[in-house]
């Protein structure tokens, strides 16, 4: 694979990871500090996707990962967009 393509994919994954973490932080802040309202429901209602558990059973070692659960909501998308715009401006 070309070095430029690998670098681009790496940056994309890094932006997604940091954006999702920022979105999770924004969601927690919204849950704690927003009053009960329709806006709070809209921003904090999430869709969950679960994968796993992944089991690697080797002769000497067994490893179980999971289940991995991804929660996606409006603030997660906002977090990814903020990080993407920041990365586009700085990188």
C-alpha positions as CSV (number, residue, x, y, z in Angstrom):
1,X,0.0,0.0,0.0
2,X,1.2,3.5,-0.7
3,X,2.6,5.5,2.2
4,X,0.3,8.4,1.5
5,X,-2.8,6.2,1.6
6,X,-1.6,4.5,4.9
7,X,-1.0,8.0,6.4
8,X,-4.5,9.2,5.3
9,X,-6.2,6.1,6.8
10,X,-4.2,6.5,10.0
11,X,-5.3,10.1,10.3
12,X,-8.9,9.2,9.6
13,X,-8.9,6.5,12.3
14,X,-7.3,8.9,14.8
15,X,-9.8,11.7,14.0
16,X,-12.7,9.2,14.5
17,X,-11.3,7.9,17.8
18,X,-10.6,11.3,19.2
19,X,-14.0,12.6,17.9
20,X,-15.9,9.7,19.5
21,X,-14.2,10.3,22.8
22,X,-15.0,14.0,22.6
23,X,-18.6,13.1,21.7
24,X,-18.8,10.8,24.8
25,X,-17.5,13.7,27.0
26,X,-20.1,16.0,25.5
27,X,-22.9,13.5,26.1
28,X,-21.9,13.0,29.7
29,X,-21.9,16.8,30.2
30,X,-25.3,17.1,28.6
31,X,-26.7,14.3,30.8
32,X,-25.3,16.0,34.0
33,X,-26.0,19.6,33.3
34,X,-29.0,19.9,30.9
35,X,-32.5,20.0,32.4
36,X,-35.0,17.4,31.4
37,X,-36.3,18.5,28.1
38,X,-36.8,17.5,24.5
39,X,-33.3,18.9,23.6
40,X,-31.7,16.7,26.2
41,X,-33.5,13.7,24.9
42,X,-32.5,14.5,21.3
43,X,-28.8,14.9,22.1
44,X,-28.4,12.0,24.5
45,X,-30.6,9.3,22.8
46,X,-28.2,6.8,21.2
47,X,-28.1,3.8,18.9
48,X,-26.0,0.9,20.1
49,X,-24.1,-1.7,18.0
50,X,-22.5,-4.6,19.7
51,X,-19.8,-7.0,18.4
52,X,-18.4,-10.0,20.2
53,X,-17.3,-11.5,22.3
54,X,-14.2,-12.4,20.2
55,X,-12.5,-15.5,21.5
56,X,-9.0,-16.5,20.6
57,X,-8.3,-19.9,22.0
58,X,-4.7,-20.9,21.5
59,X,-3.1,-24.0,23.0
60,X,-1.2,-22.1,25.7
61,X,-3.2,-18.9,26.0
62,X,-6.9,-18.0,25.7
63,X,-8.0,-14.5,25.1
64,X,-11.6,-13.1,25.1
65,X,-12.3,-9.6,24.0
66,X,-15.7,-8.1,24.2
67,X,-18.4,-7.5,23.8
68,X,-17.5,-4.3,22.1
69,X,-20.4,-1.8,22.1
70,X,-20.5,1.4,20.1
71,X,-23.0,4.1,21.2
72,X,-23.7,6.7,18.5
73,X,-25.7,9.8,19.2
74,X,-26.0,13.4,17.9
75,X,-23.2,14.7,20.2
76,X,-20.9,11.9,19.0
77,X,-21.3,13.2,15.5
78,X,-20.7,16.7,16.7
79,X,-17.5,15.6,18.4
80,X,-16.2,13.9,15.2
81,X,-17.0,17.0,13.1
82,X,-15.3,19.3,15.5
83,X,-12.1,17.1,15.5
84,X,-12.3,16.7,11.7
85,X,-12.5,20.5,11.2
86,X,-9.6,21.0,13.7
87,X,-7.5,18.4,12.0
88,X,-8.2,19.8,8.6
89,X,-7.1,23.3,9.8
90,X,-3.9,22.1,11.5
91,X,-2.7,19.1,9.4
